[in-house]
Amino acid sequence: MKLQGKFVIAIGAVLLVSYGLLLLNSSRTQHDLIYGQARQQARMLHKQILLTRKWVADHHGLYLIETDATRPNPFLDSPVVRGVNGQVYVKRNPAMVTRELSEYAARDNWCMFRVTSLKPINPDNAPDAFERASLLQIERKNKNEIISIENNAEGRILRYVAPLAVEEPCLICHARQGYHLGDIRGGLSITIPISWADRLIAENNRSIMLYGFLSILVVTATLIWLFSTLVSRPIAQLTETMDRYPDQPAAKPKHKQVKDEIDTISDTFYDLCCRLDASRSTLDKAKQLAFQNEKMAAFGLLTSGIAHEVNNPLGGLLNCVKALQEDPGNPELLDRYLPLLDKGLHRIEHTMQQLLHFGRNTPLNLKKHDVDQIIGECFELLGYRLRDIDLHLEPGLQEKYCIDVEALRQTIVNIGLNAIQAMGDEGGALYVRSKAQENCLKISIEDTGPGIPAAILDKIFDPFFTTKDVGVGTGLGLAVSYAQVEKMGGTLIAGSKEGHGAVFTITLPANQDCPLKNTQPDN
């Protein structure tokens, strides 16, 4: 997953958890507020009902004109009175007033309240399950109020029960029932619906969820745009620059007036590229110098051995010239010595030409050449060192291939010299094979020397690593050969079994194309 996706998911998760906690806390706070408001409403209503009952009791009840809707209370001793004009009035005690006010409130769906008792005179005042349990707690535990939240068909309701104590005006009716001043006659039960509040809370929660969802979308879109503009796009550009480097040099970054961390990284990368370019340039110069020094060192070894290869025909040439000088008119001497002079001079010319080719310092120059011929020329150049060594050339290439002649010559001569030096004065056999296999050229040079110890086999291509005596080798021959083969797009692998000689395998691409201007091989 990309960094942008991780960042957006993390921020989205934080926002989602934050809004979830906000919604939970808001819902709980609203519930507590509504519950507290309903509880206070029940307490206030309780006080108001008590005041109303006290007023009715202090005035010994209320008298209403008898109608079909206002009938006498059969549980009172004097339920009716008759006026001087013959009008009949029915009495309403505090309990009746409380119940009739409750009926008015219930019709408006505001609240319900009534008087209830464990020992009701009127069966209509018998308690329900909650009221009975509350009245028992009031009696046994001396509770001042009982509050609970219940559910009914229309939603949640708050149930409130508070004790009704017998006061002095109440004794007029209840004294003969055995109650005394201060006794708990029953309880005032109040029911307040709070389903409207639940609907309000649900609507508010939906609004919070909607606004939260919209805000998460807006924040996420903003973060994606900001991340893409400020982070993702600059990082992608920097990554592209890194991928192109070192094939394409890094361009100096262009920044706005105020730099950020990405700009600092870009500047640091550009400075690093500049330092790497400078170091690489210095290293290339040093490597080229080391390669040339190694080539000249090998050139010195060749010339010291080839000197007598030149001196031998040169001595014969001098003898021929001396004999001709002593008898210049002798045609027999001319016929005998002129061919010898020509052959000897051509031999010296061929040897010197090979030395000139080997000593050149040229860049990579791919041309089509006969690889087997080049291998033969290299070992012809090393011929003076092969007196005690049996050379077995096994050419297997039937056509010309695109190679760098000088790089291949230097590589074969370096490996050949190493093999000859490894076999030493005891001599041995040197097998040189070439073949084409799977779009590759394979050249193997195998000797019968003592081999390379396994402990140093992975170090032989390191620069300046050598097992030869001081003054015999520079430790750069195999390192240069490895670099030259790598420059041609190939590989150089060494294998050895200690005591059974070593084999070096050069693998070069056989299908690479030469530049059009270099299709003609050098002569």
C-alpha positions as CSV (number, residue, x, y, z in Angstrom):
1,M,0.0,0.0,0.0
2,K,1.2,3.5,-0.9
3,L,2.1,6.0,1.8
4,Q,-0.8,8.2,0.8
5,G,-3.3,5.4,1.3
6,K,-1.8,4.5,4.8
7,F,-1.9,8.2,5.7
8,V,-5.5,8.7,4.7
9,I,-6.6,5.5,6.4
10,A,-4.9,6.5,9.6
11,I,-6.4,10.0,9.6
12,G,-9.8,8.6,8.6
13,A,-9.6,6.0,11.5
14,V,-8.7,8.8,13.9
15,L,-11.6,11.0,12.7
16,L,-14.0,8.0,12.8
17,V,-13.0,7.1,16.4
18,S,-13.1,10.8,17.4
19,Y,-16.6,11.3,16.0
20,G,-17.7,7.9,17.5
21,L,-16.6,9.0,20.9
22,L,-18.2,12.4,20.4
23,L,-21.5,10.8,19.3
24,L,-21.4,8.4,22.3
25,N,-20.6,11.2,24.8
26,S,-23.2,13.6,23.2
27,S,-25.9,10.9,23.3
28,R,-25.0,10.1,26.9
29,T,-25.0,13.8,27.9
30,Q,-28.3,14.4,26.2
31,H,-29.8,11.4,27.9
32,D,-28.5,12.6,31.3
33,L,-29.9,16.1,30.6
34,I,-33.3,14.7,29.6
35,Y,-33.4,12.3,32.5
36,G,-32.5,15.1,34.9
37,Q,-35.0,17.4,33.4
38,A,-37.8,14.8,33.7
39,R,-36.8,14.0,37.2
40,Q,-36.9,17.7,38.2
41,Q,-40.2,18.0,36.4
42,A,-41.6,15.1,38.4
43,R,-40.4,16.6,41.7
44,M,-41.9,20.0,40.8
45,L,-45.2,18.4,39.7
46,H,-45.2,16.5,43.0
47,K,-44.8,19.7,45.0
48,Q,-47.6,21.4,42.9
49,I,-50.0,18.4,43.5
50,L,-49.2,18.4,47.2
51,L,-50.0,22.1,47.4
52,T,-53.2,21.6,45.5
53,R,-54.2,18.7,47.8
54,K,-53.3,20.8,50.8
55,W,-55.4,23.7,49.6
56,V,-58.4,21.3,49.0
57,A,-57.9,19.6,52.4
58,D,-57.6,23.0,54.2
59,H,-61.0,24.1,52.6
60,H,-62.6,20.7,53.6
61,G,-62.9,19.7,49.9
62,L,-64.4,21.2,46.8
63,Y,-68.1,21.3,45.9
64,L,-69.2,21.1,42.3
65,I,-72.6,21.2,40.7
66,E,-73.9,17.7,40.1
67,T,-74.0,16.8,36.4
68,D,-73.9,13.6,34.4
69,A,-70.1,14.0,34.2
70,T,-69.8,15.0,37.9
71,R,-71.2,12.2,40.0
72,P,-71.1,11.8,43.8
73,N,-68.1,9.9,45.4
74,P,-69.6,6.8,47.1
75,F,-66.6,6.4,49.4
76,L,-67.3,9.7,51.2
77,D,-69.5,10.0,54.3
78,S,-71.2,13.1,52.9
79,P,-70.8,12.9,49.2
80,V,-73.5,15.6,48.4
81,V,-75.0,18.8,49.9
82,R,-78.1,20.6,48.9
83,G,-78.2,24.4,48.6
84,V,-80.9,26.7,49.9
85,N,-82.1,27.1,46.3
86,G,-82.4,23.3,46.0
87,Q,-79.2,22.9,43.8
88,V,-77.3,19.7,44.5
89,Y,-73.5,19.9,45.0
90,V,-71.1,16.9,45.0
91,K,-68.0,16.9,47.2
92,R,-64.5,16.4,45.9
93,N,-61.8,15.3,48.4
94,P,-58.1,15.7,47.6
95,A,-57.8,12.2,46.1
96,M,-60.7,12.8,43.7
97,V,-59.2,16.2,42.7
98,T,-55.8,14.6,42.1
99,R,-57.3,11.9,39.9
100,E,-59.5,14.2,37.8
101,L,-56.6,16.6,37.2
102,S,-54.5,13.6,36.1
103,E,-57.2,12.7,33.6
104,Y,-56.9,16.2,32.1
105,A,-53.2,15.9,31.9
106,A,-53.3,12.5,30.3
107,R,-55.6,13.8,27.5
108,D,-52.9,16.3,26.6
109,N,-50.3,13.5,26.7
110,W,-48.3,15.6,29.1
111,C,-48.1,13.4,32.2
112,M,-50.2,11.2,34.5
113,F,-50.4,11.2,38.3
114,R,-52.6,9.6,40.9
115,V,-52.8,8.7,44.5
116,T,-52.2,5.0,45.3
117,S,-52.0,3.0,48.5
118,L,-51.3,-0.5,49.7
119,K,-54.6,-0.3,51.6
120,P,-56.8,1.7,49.2
121,I,-60.4,2.7,50.0
122,N,-61.2,3.1,46.4
123,P,-60.2,0.0,44.3
124,D,-59.3,2.4,41.4
125,N,-56.4,3.5,43.6
126,A,-54.9,0.0,43.8
127,P,-51.1,0.1,43.0
128,D,-49.6,-1.5,39.9
129,A,-46.4,-3.6,40.2
130,F,-44.0,-0.7,40.2
131,E,-46.1,1.3,42.6
132,R,-46.4,-1.6,45.0
133,A,-42.7,-2.3,45.0
134,S,-42.0,1.5,45.5
135,L,-44.5,1.8,48.4
136,L,-42.9,-1.2,50.1
137,Q,-39.4,0.3,49.8
138,I,-40.8,3.6,51.2
139,E,-42.2,1.8,54.2
140,R,-39.3,-0.5,54.8
141,K,-36.3,1.7,53.9
142,N,-37.8,5.1,54.7
143,K,-37.2,6.3,51.1
144,N,-38.2,9.9,50.2
145,E,-38.7,9.0,46.5
146,I,-38.4,6.2,44.0
147,I,-37.5,7.0,40.4
148,S,-37.2,4.6,37.4
149,I,-37.2,4.6,33.6
150,E,-39.5,2.0,31.9
151,N,-40.6,1.2,28.4
152,N,-44.2,0.9,27.2
153,A,-45.9,0.7,23.9
154,E,-45.4,4.4,23.2
155,G,-41.7,4.6,24.3
156,R,-39.8,5.3,27.4
157,I,-41.5,6.8,30.5
158,L,-40.2,8.1,33.9
159,R,-42.0,6.6,36.9
160,Y,-41.9,8.6,40.1
161,V,-43.4,7.6,43.5
162,A,-43.2,9.8,46.6
163,P,-44.8,9.2,50.0
164,L,-48.0,11.0,51.2
165,A,-47.9,11.7,54.9
166,V,-51.1,12.2,57.0
167,E,-51.4,15.9,57.9
168,E,-53.9,17.5,60.3
169,P,-56.6,18.3,57.6
170,C,-56.4,14.6,56.5
171,L,-57.5,13.3,59.9
172,I,-61.0,14.4,59.2
173,C,-61.4,11.5,56.8
174,H,-58.6,9.1,57.7
175,A,-58.6,9.2,61.5
176,R,-61.3,6.6,61.8
177,Q,-59.3,4.4,59.5
178,G,-56.6,4.2,62.2
179,Y,-54.1,6.8,60.8
180,H,-52.4,9.3,62.9
181,L,-50.6,12.5,62.2
182,G,-47.4,11.8,60.2
183,D,-48.3,8.3,59.1
184,I,-47.7,7.3,55.5
185,R,-51.1,7.0,54.0
186,G,-49.9,5.9,50.5
187,G,-48.0,7.5,47.7
188,L,-48.2,10.0,44.9
189,S,-47.4,8.2,41.6
190,I,-46.3,10.4,38.6
191,T,-45.6,9.1,35.1
192,I,-43.9,11.4,32.6
193,P,-43.4,10.3,29.0
194,I,-39.9,11.0,27.6
195,S,-40.2,9.3,24.2
196,W,-40.2,12.8,22.6
197,A,-36.8,13.3,24.1
198,D,-35.6,10.0,22.7
199,R,-36.8,11.0,19.2
200,L,-35.0,14.3,19.6
201,I,-31.8,12.6,20.7
202,A,-32.0,10.1,17.8
203,E,-32.5,13.0,15.3
204,N,-29.6,14.9,16.9
205,N,-27.4,11.7,16.6
206,R,-28.3,11.3,13.0
207,S,-27.3,14.9,12.4
208,I,-24.0,14.4,14.1
209,M,-23.4,11.2,12.1
210,L,-24.3,13.0,8.8
211,Y,-22.1,16.0,9.6
212,G,-19.3,13.7,10.8
213,F,-19.5,11.6,7.6
214,L,-19.4,14.8,5.4
215,S,-16.6,16.2,7.4
216,I,-14.6,13.0,7.1
217,L,-15.2,13.1,3.3
218,V,-14.1,16.7,3.2
219,V,-11.0,16.2,5.4
220,T,-10.1,13.0,3.5
221,A,-10.3,14.8,0.1
222,T,-8.3,17.7,1.4
223,L,-5.7,15.4,2.9
224,I,-5.4,13.5,-0.4
225,W,-5.0,16.7,-2.3
226,L,-2.5,18.1,0.1
227,F,-0.5,14.9,0.3
228,S,-0.5,14.5,-3.4
229,T,0.6,18.1,-4.0
230,L,3.1,18.5,-1.1
231,V,4.4,14.9,-0.6
232,S,3.4,12.3,-3.1
233,R,4.2,14.3,-6.3
234,P,7.6,15.6,-5.1
235,I,8.6,12.2,-3.9
236,A,7.6,10.6,-7.3
237,Q,9.7,13.3,-9.1
238,L,12.6,12.6,-6.7
239,T,12.2,8.8,-7.2
240,E,12.2,9.3,-11.0
241,T,15.3,11.4,-10.8
242,M,16.9,8.6,-8.6
243,D,15.9,5.9,-11.1
244,R,17.4,7.9,-14.1
245,Y,20.7,8.6,-12.2
246,P,23.5,8.0,-13.1
247,D,22.4,7.4,-16.8
248,Q,21.1,11.0,-16.7
249,P,22.7,13.6,-14.5
250,A,20.6,15.0,-11.7
251,A,19.2,18.5,-12.4
252,K,19.4,21.2,-9.8
253,P,16.1,21.2,-7.9
254,K,13.8,24.3,-8.3
255,H,12.0,25.3,-5.1
256,K,9.5,27.9,-4.0
257,Q,10.4,30.7,-1.6
258,V,9.7,28.6,1.5
259,K,11.4,25.2,1.5
260,D,10.0,22.2,3.2
261,E,11.4,18.8,4.2
262,I,11.0,17.3,0.7
263,D,12.9,20.2,-0.8
264,T,15.7,19.6,1.8
265,I,15.8,15.9,0.7
266,S,16.0,16.9,-3.0
267,D,18.8,19.4,-2.3
268,T,20.7,16.7,-0.2
269,F,20.2,14.2,-3.1
270,Y,21.5,16.7,-5.6
271,D,24.5,17.4,-3.5
272,L,25.1,13.7,-3.1
273,C,24.9,13.2,-6.9
274,C,27.4,16.0,-7.4
275,R,29.8,14.4,-4.9
276,L,29.3,11.0,-6.5
277,D,29.9,12.4,-10.0
278,A,33.1,14.0,-8.8
279,S,34.2,10.8,-7.0
280,R,33.3,8.7,-10.0
281,S,35.2,10.9,-12.3
282,T,38.3,10.7,-10.1
283,L,37.8,6.9,-9.7
284,D,37.5,6.5,-13.5
285,K,40.7,8.4,-14.0
286,A,42.4,6.4,-11.3
287,K,41.1,3.1,-12.8
288,Q,42.1,4.0,-16.3
289,L,45.6,4.9,-15.0
290,A,45.7,1.6,-13.0
291,F,44.6,-0.3,-16.1
292,Q,47.2,1.3,-18.3
293,N,49.9,0.8,-15.6
294,E,48.9,-2.9,-15.5
295,K,49.0,-3.1,-19.2
296,M,52.4,-1.5,-19.4
297,A,53.6,-3.9,-16.6
298,A,52.4,-6.8,-18.7
299,F,53.9,-5.1,-21.7
300,G,57.2,-4.9,-19.8
301,L,57.1,-8.7,-19.1
302,L,56.4,-9.4,-22.8
303,T,59.2,-7.1,-24.1
304,S,61.7,-8.6,-21.7
305,G,60.9,-12.1,-23.0
306,I,60.4,-11.1,-26.6
307,A,63.8,-9.3,-26.8
308,H,65.7,-12.6,-27.6
309,E,62.8,-13.5,-30.0
310,V,63.9,-10.4,-31.9
311,N,67.6,-10.9,-31.3
312,N,67.7,-14.4,-32.8
313,P,66.6,-13.4,-36.3
314,L,68.4,-10.2,-35.9
315,G,71.7,-12.0,-35.4
316,G,71.1,-14.2,-38.5
317,L,70.3,-11.0,-40.5
318,L,73.5,-9.4,-39.4
319,N,75.5,-12.5,-40.5
320,C,73.7,-12.5,-43.9
321,V,74.5,-8.8,-44.4
322,K,78.2,-9.4,-43.4
323,A,78.5,-12.2,-45.9
324,L,77.0,-10.1,-48.7
325,Q,79.3,-7.2,-47.8
326,E,82.3,-9.5,-48.1
327,D,81.3,-10.8,-51.5
328,P,78.8,-8.4,-53.0
329,G,79.0,-9.7,-56.6
330,N,78.2,-13.4,-55.7
331,P,74.7,-14.2,-57.2
332,E,74.6,-17.4,-55.2
333,L,74.9,-15.6,-51.9
334,L,72.1,-13.2,-53.0
335,D,69.8,-16.0,-53.9
336,R,70.5,-17.7,-50.5
337,Y,70.4,-14.7,-48.1
338,L,67.8,-12.3,-49.6
339,P,64.9,-14.7,-48.8
340,L,66.3,-15.2,-45.3
341,L,66.6,-11.4,-44.8
342,D,63.0,-10.9,-45.9
343,K,61.7,-13.6,-43.7
344,G,63.6,-12.4,-40.7
345,L,62.5,-8.8,-41.1
346,H,58.8,-9.8,-41.5
347,R,59.1,-11.9,-38.3
348,I,60.5,-8.9,-36.4
349,E,57.8,-6.6,-37.9
350,H,55.0,-9.1,-36.9
351,T,56.3,-9.3,-33.3
352,M,56.6,-5.5,-33.0
353,Q,53.1,-5.0,-34.5
354,Q,51.6,-7.3,-31.8
355,L,53.4,-5.3,-29.1
356,L,52.1,-2.1,-30.5
357,H,48.5,-3.4,-30.5
358,F,48.8,-4.6,-26.9
359,G,50.2,-1.3,-25.7
360,R,47.4,0.8,-27.0
361,N,45.1,2.6,-24.6
362,T,41.7,2.9,-26.3
363,P,38.1,3.3,-25.2
364,L,35.5,0.5,-25.8
365,N,35.4,0.0,-29.6
366,L,33.1,-2.8,-30.7
367,K,33.8,-4.3,-34.1
368,K,33.3,-7.7,-35.8
369,H,36.4,-9.9,-35.6
370,D,37.5,-13.5,-35.8
371,V,37.8,-14.3,-32.1
372,D,39.7,-17.5,-32.7
373,Q,42.3,-15.6,-34.7
374,I,42.7,-13.1,-31.9
375,I,43.2,-15.9,-29.4
376,G,45.9,-17.5,-31.6
377,E,47.7,-14.1,-31.9
378,C,47.7,-13.6,-28.1
379,F,49.3,-17.0,-27.5
380,E,51.7,-16.4,-30.4
381,L,52.7,-13.3,-28.5
382,L,53.2,-15.5,-25.4
383,G,55.1,-18.1,-27.4
384,Y,58.5,-17.3,-25.8
385,R,57.0,-18.4,-22.4
386,L,55.6,-21.7,-23.7
387,R,58.8,-23.6,-24.1
388,D,58.1,-26.1,-21.4
389,I,54.3,-26.0,-21.8
390,D,52.1,-27.9,-24.1
391,L,49.6,-25.5,-25.7
392,H,46.3,-27.0,-26.9
393,L,44.2,-24.6,-28.9
394,E,40.7,-25.9,-29.6
395,P,38.9,-23.2,-31.6
396,G,35.1,-23.7,-32.0
397,L,33.8,-20.4,-33.4
398,Q,32.8,-20.4,-37.1
399,E,32.0,-16.8,-37.6
400,K,33.0,-13.2,-36.6
401,Y,31.5,-11.6,-33.5
402,C,31.2,-8.0,-32.2
403,I,33.9,-7.5,-29.6
404,D,36.5,-5.0,-28.4
405,V,39.7,-6.4,-29.7
406,E,42.1,-4.6,-27.3
407,A,40.0,-5.5,-24.2
408,L,39.9,-9.2,-25.3
409,R,43.6,-9.2,-26.1
410,Q,44.6,-7.7,-22.7
411,T,42.2,-10.2,-20.9
412,I,43.6,-13.3,-22.7
413,V,47.2,-12.2,-22.3
414,N,46.7,-11.5,-18.6
415,I,45.0,-14.8,-17.9
416,G,47.6,-16.6,-20.1
417,L,50.5,-15.1,-18.2
418,N,48.9,-16.0,-14.9
419,A,48.5,-19.6,-16.0
420,I,52.0,-19.8,-17.3
421,Q,53.4,-18.3,-14.1
422,A,51.3,-20.7,-12.0
423,M,52.7,-23.8,-13.7
424,G,56.3,-22.4,-13.3
425,D,59.5,-24.1,-14.4
426,E,58.0,-27.5,-14.1
427,G,55.8,-26.8,-17.1
428,G,52.5,-28.5,-17.9
429,A,49.6,-28.2,-20.3
430,L,47.5,-25.2,-21.2
431,Y,44.0,-25.8,-22.8
432,V,42.3,-22.9,-24.6
433,R,38.8,-23.6,-25.9
434,S,36.2,-21.5,-27.6
435,K,32.6,-22.1,-28.5
436,A,29.2,-20.5,-29.1
437,Q,26.5,-21.5,-26.7
438,E,23.0,-20.0,-26.1
439,N,23.7,-16.6,-27.7
440,C,27.0,-16.3,-25.8
441,L,30.7,-16.8,-26.6
442,K,32.5,-18.9,-24.1
443,I,36.3,-18.9,-23.9
444,S,38.0,-21.1,-21.3
445,I,41.7,-21.1,-20.4
446,E,42.6,-24.1,-18.2
447,D,46.0,-24.9,-16.8
448,T,47.5,-28.0,-15.0
449,G,49.2,-25.9,-12.3
450,P,48.7,-26.2,-8.5
451,G,45.3,-24.5,-8.6
452,I,43.9,-21.7,-6.4
453,P,43.2,-22.4,-2.7
454,A,39.5,-22.2,-1.9
455,A,40.2,-19.6,0.9
456,I,41.3,-17.0,-1.6
457,L,39.2,-18.0,-4.7
458,D,36.7,-15.2,-4.0
459,K,39.5,-12.6,-3.7
460,I,41.5,-13.1,-6.8
461,F,39.7,-10.4,-8.7
462,D,40.2,-7.8,-6.0
463,P,42.6,-5.0,-7.0
464,F,46.2,-5.4,-5.7
465,F,45.5,-8.9,-4.4
466,T,48.4,-11.2,-5.3
467,T,50.1,-14.3,-4.1
468,K,53.3,-13.7,-6.1
469,D,56.6,-12.5,-4.7
470,V,57.3,-8.8,-4.5
471,G,58.3,-7.4,-7.8
472,V,56.8,-10.3,-9.8
473,G,53.1,-9.1,-9.9
474,T,51.1,-5.9,-9.2
475,G,47.9,-7.7,-8.2
476,L,46.0,-5.8,-10.9
477,G,46.1,-8.3,-13.8
478,L,42.9,-10.3,-12.9
479,A,41.1,-7.2,-11.6
480,V,41.8,-5.4,-15.0
481,S,40.7,-8.5,-16.9
482,Y,37.5,-8.7,-14.9
483,A,36.8,-5.0,-15.6
484,Q,37.5,-5.3,-19.3
485,V,35.2,-8.3,-19.7
486,E,32.5,-6.5,-17.7
487,K,33.0,-3.5,-19.9
488,M,32.1,-5.7,-22.9
489,G,28.9,-6.8,-21.2
490,G,30.3,-10.2,-20.2
491,T,31.4,-12.2,-17.1
492,L,34.7,-13.7,-16.0
493,I,34.4,-16.7,-13.6
494,A,37.3,-18.6,-12.0
495,G,37.1,-22.2,-10.9
496,S,39.7,-24.3,-9.3
497,K,40.3,-27.6,-7.5
498,E,43.5,-27.3,-5.4
499,G,46.2,-29.5,-6.8
500,H,44.4,-29.9,-10.2
501,G,44.9,-26.6,-11.9
502,A,42.6,-23.6,-12.5
503,V,40.2,-22.7,-15.3
504,F,39.0,-19.2,-16.2
505,T,35.8,-18.9,-18.3
506,I,35.1,-15.7,-20.3
507,T,31.5,-15.3,-21.3
508,L,30.6,-12.6,-23.8
509,P,27.2,-11.7,-25.5
510,A,27.2,-13.1,-29.1
511,N,24.1,-11.2,-30.3
512,Q,25.1,-7.6,-29.5
513,D,25.1,-5.2,-32.5
514,C,28.2,-3.2,-33.5
515,P,27.8,0.5,-34.4
516,L,27.3,1.0,-38.2
517,K,30.5,2.9,-38.5
518,N,32.4,0.1,-36.8
519,T,31.2,-2.8,-38.9
520,Q,34.5,-3.2,-40.8
521,P,37.2,-5.0,-38.8
522,D,40.6,-3.6,-38.4
523,N,43.5,-5.3,-40.3
